[in-house]
């Protein structure tokens, strides 16, 4: 059996220092909540991956099976709009866009606090990123449902869907154009 790979969830802060409520405590709670969700999946897929969410990463170390999630102040700062020309929803806490060549996930901090809800929105976008189900994912319920709430949890349907689709080790299109790195998106 092959050794488990680290599944890196690179969390990118594009909010601080503009919003003082998006502080280290908030970011730690987001990291721990995402880690807990990933551990729920890892329990039913032993040895497949090691969860690695965090705010410190090197773009060169992000692998095709990893996910990058941008935290933005609001949808007005959307990278999906600025870099890909696609209008994101303004009523949701985040957006994931994929077209086969590029996958881009973002979370809007304003209106999505507290930190646990931000983490759940980020995990919801991670699911869109990896499962490629679009709005059809919402029927899974729990953290996959729309809208994602602070008390949303992973449920057996979400865990099973991720397990059956080889998540998280399936390769995903890069979260940036192939000729650039995350730093050039912002």
N, C-alpha and C positions, 0 to 999 in steps of 0.2 A: 504494500500500500504506500502511495506517495505521502510525503510529509505534508502537514497542514501549512497552508499559505496564510500570511497575514493579509487580512482584508482591511485595507486602509480606507477610512472615511475622512478625507481631508476637509476640515471645516475652515472656511476662509472668512475672516472678519473684515467687512467693509463698512462697519458701523462706528466702531470706536475711533477717535475720542468724541465724535459728534454727540452720541447719546450716552450719558454717564451711567444710565441704568443697565447698559450692556457691558457689564464689568466682569472681572475674573470669577466671581461667585456664580453669576448667571452662566458664564461659559462652562464652568465646571459642571454645573447641574445638567446642562445640555449634553456634555460629553458622557457623563455617567448614565443618563437616561438612554442615549443611543447605544452605549455599551450593553446595558441591561437588555434592551430589545434584541441586539445581535446575539447575546448569550442565550436567549430563549430559542433562537433558531439553531445555534451551535449545539444545544443539548440534544436536538433530534437529528443532528448531522455530525456525530462525533468524528473528530479528526480531519474534517474538511477545511476548516478555516479557523483563524485566530482573530477575534475582533480587534481592530486598531483605530478607533475614532480619536481625533485630536486636532488641535489648532496649530501645531508645529509640524511642518512637513517640507520636504524639498520637492519641487515640481518634477525634477528628473527621476524621483523615486516612485512617483505615482504610476502604477501598472494598469494595463487595460481592464483588469477585473475590479479595480478600485473605483471609488466615487469621490467627486469633489462637489461640495455644497457651499455656495456663496451666501453669506448672511448680509443682507442689504437693509438700509433704513426703511424703505418702502418700495412699492412697485414703480414709483417714478425713477428709481435708480436701476431699473431692470437691465441686466446684461442681455437677456433674451431679446429685448427691444433694441438696445443700443448696438449689439454686435450681429444679431441675426435677423433684425427687422420684423420680428413677430410680436404682436401685442399680447402681453400677459394679462391674466385676469386681475381685476383690481379688488375683488371681494374676497379672494382666497389668501391664506397665509403664505403661499409660495407657488412656485411654478417649475415644472420640468418640461423641457422641450427636447425632442429627439426626432431626427429625420434619417437615420441610418449612417450619416457621416459625422454628426455632432450631437452630443448629449450635454445639456446644460441644466443644472438644478440650482434654484435659488429660494431663499426664505426671506420674507419681509418681517422685520422685527417690530415695527410700529403696528399696534393692533393685535399682535400675536403673543404678548406677554401673558402669563409668567413664563419662566424658563422651561418648565415642564411642557407647556404647550408648544413653545418654540422647538423643543427637542422632538416632540411628536410630529409637528409639521415637517421638520427636517427628515425624520424617518419615513414619513408618508412620501416625501419627494424622492428619497432614496429608493423606495419601493417602485415608484413610477420609473425611475432611472434604470433599475435592474430588470423589472418585469416587462417593461414596454407594453403595458396594458391600456394606457390612456385612461379615460374616464371609466372604462369597464372595470378597473381595479376597485372602484368604490363599493361594489356589491359585496366585497369580501368582509366589510364591516370592520369594527375595531379601529385601529390606527390607520387602516386603509380607507375608511369611510370619509365622506365629505359632508360637512366640515370636520376637520380634525380638532379635537378638544383636548384640554389639559388632562382629563381623566381617560382618554382613549388608551386602549391597551392592545397588544398583539393578541389575536384570537387564533384558535386552531386552523381556521380557513387561511389566514394570512401566513401562518407558519408553514402549513402544508404546501401552499402555492410557491413559497420561496424555496422550500426543500425540493419540490418536483422540478423546478426550473433551474436547478444547479446554481442557485444563488448562494454565495456571492461570487463564485469563482468563474462564472461565465464572462467572457470578455464583453466589454461594453465599448461603443465608440468613444473616442477621446472626448473629454469635456471641454475641448477647445479646438479651433481649427488645426489641422495637421501640421501647418507650418509655423505654429506658435505655441507658447506655453501660457499657463494661467495668468502670469504677470502682465501679459500683453492684452488680456481681456479688459483690464480695468485702467 
